[in-house]
Amino acid sequence: MDKILIVDDDDALRGLIRTRLSDCYETIDTGNPVQALELALEHKPRAILLDLMMPECSGFELCQSFHNLSYTARIPIFVVTGESAAKYRDYMSNLGAAGYFEKPIDFAKLKSRLASELRAQSIERRAHVRLRMKLVLKLKGSDASQRSFEQLTTTENVSAGGFLCPLPITLPTDSTLQVFLTGSGRDCYAGRVRVVRREAPDTPLQRYAFQFVERSSEWILQD
């Protein structure tokens, strides 16, 4: 059973989340944000449910710490808070949060989002080993409104089969784009990629997981 880490200083809410998720997940919880890092490193949870407003260390700081540590950077973080989604969703997305749920929690929606995220993670993990490597990329294609675009972006999460990167553009799942490695004043064609997963939907800066459907010898990693 997959492990989920719950970080919230509200004891009653942690108990409720444990109960509602117990049929699908093994839960570990703490009301201490400092201890949360230790638990994440010890138990390696598949996902983290994180409150924003806590004593000692805010959820904002903790989310950034999880995202910056190599051992926890790839764990999806779902913000669960009483704060307005409109107020903090974009900011938390930029810190690496994969989703945002307002209290009271819609548990059916939360379970569905968790299952979708963990399923996509499992497929990616089986397909390719990912490395933390910073690359500047240029993507060309059409957005969800069929408008052509050319967009520079960066990735720090790459494999022989694909990469994860942010884009200020809405793309439909399964759409394909051209990707170029950019640097030293020139663009090198790396191949064509397909959108396999989208994180933080409905925000200005979304993160997409791309998988190669055609890869040139210019791509930084090869099988």
C-alpha positions in Angstrom: 0.0 0.0 0.0 1.4 3.4 -1.0 2.4 5.8 1.8 1.0 9.3 2.1 2.5 11.9 4.4 0.0 14.4 6.1 1.5 17.6 7.5 -1.1 19.7 9.4 -1.2 21.2 12.9 -4.9 20.4 13.2 -5.1 17.1 15.0 -8.7 16.5 14.2 -8.2 17.1 10.5 -5.2 14.8 10.4 -7.4 12.1 12.0 -10.2 12.7 9.5 -7.8 12.5 6.5 -6.3 9.3 7.9 -9.7 7.7 8.3 -10.9 8.7 4.8 -7.7 7.6 3.1 -7.2 4.4 5.1 -8.9 2.2 2.5 -6.4 3.2 -0.2 -3.2 4.4 1.5 -0.9 3.9 4.5 -0.8 7.3 6.2 2.0 8.9 8.2 1.2 12.2 9.8 2.7 15.0 11.9 1.6 18.5 13.1 5.3 19.5 13.3 6.6 20.9 10.0 10.2 20.4 11.1 9.6 16.7 11.8 7.9 16.5 8.3 11.2 16.6 6.5 12.6 13.8 8.7 9.5 11.7 8.1 9.7 12.3 4.3 13.3 11.2 4.2 12.7 8.2 6.4 9.5 6.8 4.8 9.8 8.1 1.2 6.0 8.7 0.8 4.5 8.7 -2.7 2.7 12.0 -2.0 2.5 14.7 0.7 -0.6 16.5 1.9 0.5 19.9 3.2 -1.2 22.7 5.2 0.0 26.2 4.6 -0.5 28.0 7.9 1.5 26.3 10.7 3.7 27.4 13.6 7.5 27.3 13.4 7.7 26.8 9.7 5.0 27.8 7.1 3.8 25.4 4.4 5.4 27.8 1.9 8.8 27.2 3.3 8.3 23.5 3.7 7.1 23.1 0.1 10.2 24.8 -1.1 12.4 22.7 1.1 10.8 19.5 -0.2 11.2 20.7 -3.8 14.8 21.7 -3.4 16.1 18.5 -1.7 17.1 15.8 -4.2 15.6 13.0 -2.1 12.2 14.6 -1.9 12.1 16.8 -5.1 10.0 14.3 -7.0 7.4 13.7 -4.4 4.1 15.4 -5.5 2.9 17.9 -2.9 -0.9 18.6 -2.6 -1.7 21.7 -0.6 -4.7 21.2 1.7 -5.7 24.5 3.4 -8.5 26.8 4.5 -6.9 29.6 2.5 -8.5 30.7 -0.7 -7.2 28.8 -3.8 -7.2 32.0 -5.8 -5.0 33.7 -3.3 -2.1 31.1 -3.2 -2.6 28.5 -6.0 -0.2 30.2 -8.5 2.5 30.9 -6.0 2.4 27.3 -4.6 2.5 25.9 -8.1 5.7 27.9 -8.7 7.1 26.4 -5.5 6.5 22.9 -6.9 3.0 22.0 -5.6 1.2 19.5 -7.8 -2.4 20.4 -6.6 -4.4 22.6 -4.3 -7.5 21.6 -2.2 -9.5 24.0 -0.1 -11.1 22.9 3.2 -13.5 21.3 3.7 -11.9 18.7 1.6 -13.6 17.0 -1.3 -12.3 13.5 -0.6 -13.6 12.0 -3.8 -11.7 14.6 -5.8 -8.6 14.2 -3.6 -8.6 10.4 -4.0 -9.0 10.7 -7.8 -6.2 13.3 -8.1 -3.9 11.2 -5.9 -4.6 8.0 -7.9 -4.0 9.8 -11.2 -0.7 11.3 -10.0 0.7 8.1 -8.6 -0.4 6.1 -11.6 1.5 8.5 -13.9 4.5 8.4 -11.7 4.6 4.6 -11.8 4.5 4.6 -15.6 7.3 7.2 -15.8 9.4 5.4 -13.2 9.2 2.0 -15.1 10.0 3.6 -18.4 13.1 5.6 -17.6 15.5 6.6 -14.8 15.3 10.4 -14.3 18.3 12.7 -13.6 18.5 16.2 -12.2 20.2 18.1 -15.1 19.4 21.7 -16.1 18.7 22.2 -19.8 17.4 25.2 -21.8 14.8 24.0 -24.3 12.7 25.6 -27.0 9.3 24.0 -27.7 7.3 24.5 -30.9 3.7 23.5 -31.5 0.1 24.4 -31.1 -1.8 25.1 -27.8 -5.2 24.0 -26.8 -6.8 26.7 -29.0 -4.8 25.5 -32.0 -2.6 28.7 -31.9 1.0 28.1 -33.0 3.6 29.0 -30.4 7.4 29.0 -29.9 8.4 29.0 -26.2 11.7 28.9 -24.3 11.7 26.9 -21.0 14.1 25.1 -18.7 14.0 21.6 -17.2 15.9 20.1 -14.3 14.2 16.7 -14.6 15.3 14.6 -17.6 15.6 11.1 -18.8 16.4 9.3 -22.1 12.7 9.2 -22.8 11.5 12.6 -21.8 11.5 15.5 -19.4 9.4 17.6 -17.0 9.2 21.4 -17.4 7.0 24.5 -16.7 5.0 26.3 -19.5 2.8 29.3 -19.4 0.6 27.6 -22.1 -2.3 25.3 -21.9 -1.7 22.0 -23.8 -4.1 19.1 -24.2 -2.9 15.7 -23.1 -1.5 13.6 -26.0 -0.6 16.7 -28.0 2.8 16.6 -29.7 5.5 19.3 -29.9 8.9 19.8 -31.5 11.7 20.2 -28.9 15.1 21.9 -29.4 18.2 22.1 -27.2 19.1 25.8 -27.0 22.6 27.2 -26.3 25.6 28.9 -27.8 23.5 30.8 -30.2 21.9 27.9 -32.0 19.0 25.4 -31.6 19.6 21.7 -32.0 16.6 19.6 -33.0 16.1 16.9 -30.3 12.9 15.3 -31.5 9.1 15.3 -31.1 7.5 14.9 -27.7 4.0 14.0 -26.4 2.2 15.4 -23.3 1.7 12.5 -20.9 0.8 14.5 -17.8 -0.1 18.0 -16.6 0.4 19.3 -13.1 -1.2 22.4 -11.5 -4.0 22.8 -14.1 -5.8 26.1 -14.5 -2.8 28.2 -13.3 -0.6 30.5 -15.4 2.5 28.4 -15.0 1.7 24.7 -15.5 4.2 21.8 -15.4 4.1 19.1 -18.1 5.6 15.7 -18.4 6.8 15.0 -21.9 7.7 11.7 -23.5 9.6 11.4 -26.8 7.8 9.9 -29.7 10.8 10.7 -32.0 14.3 11.4 -30.6 17.4 12.6 -32.4 21.0 11.9 -31.5 21.2 15.5 -30.2 19.2 14.7 -27.0 21.5 14.8 -24.0 20.6 11.2 -22.8 20.4 8.1 -24.9 19.2 4.5 -24.0 
